[in-house]
Amino acid sequence: MAEFVKVFNMKGFDRHSTPRWQMVPVSTTDKRWVALRGGAGFTITNSDAAVVSCTEINKSALPPGGELQALQSGDRILELKGLAKGSARITATKGSEAVHLDINTKEKKTVRIVFNFVEDSASPKHKTTRVPASAGQWIKEMNYIFNGQANVWLENKAARWVTAPLNLGSTITTTQSGTGEEAHLYPLGETADCNYFFVWKMDITDQAGDEDAFAEGKNIVFEDTAGAQVTETMSHELGHVLGLADHYIDARKRELMYGYTDARGVHLGKDDVNTIH
Ligand SMILES: [Zn+2]
């Protein structure tokens, strides 16, 4: 039976959606590739050639580098180029058999981020152990998650120390619905699409468990011990700023928005990418 499979990892292919799905940037240079497996003799059609172009190419014409998947000898490689924002369906048919690939094309979305490293005015002062010098590597690792899969580009607008004008104590506390001490942090931020506030320790006092981080509006409060996989946890919180919800379905553990820290993966599926834009 014929099926569409991904050619490169982390490039916005979702095999868990039905039909399978591919994100394609609207770009003349940032293309995507999928393979039609078991598709010898199939006729390939494209529902909207104004949205995406679909051209069959030889394997040898694939670009070098990237996380190339193991391909099979009969795989037919399709090159996809986004021409305008929209949706299209690629269909392969042979006799009564038909297999589909749904496509959404996405414009590049730039998200400007400010990393605020918090200290307070206590004596001695409380301060995060994280440092601005880490921001460059974080942005790189977070872009690995967001660029290829979602055509979202994270920009490091600033990474700097900020000082809260009071003693915030050994734990910065807040509540689920109310406003807590984060009210002293948010004014320290800068105009951006997202402000991270790195703090020593935070807790949501009316919620069970020991929280490490939370997102509210464009702000993320993130403590020193949040997640062993730091940029994955940071990316997860950014997912919330971009409008994504947690999910707790075991079958989606591979995804970034799986609700449990350090148990999740880095994939963004069709629904999440479409929610972001
Ligand atoms: Zn979450």
Boltz pocket constraint, residues with backbone or C-beta under 6 A from the ligand:
constraints:
  - pocket:
      binder: B
      contacts: [[A, 236], [A, 240], [A, 245], [A, 246], [A, 257], [A, 258], [A, 259]]
      max_distance: 6.0
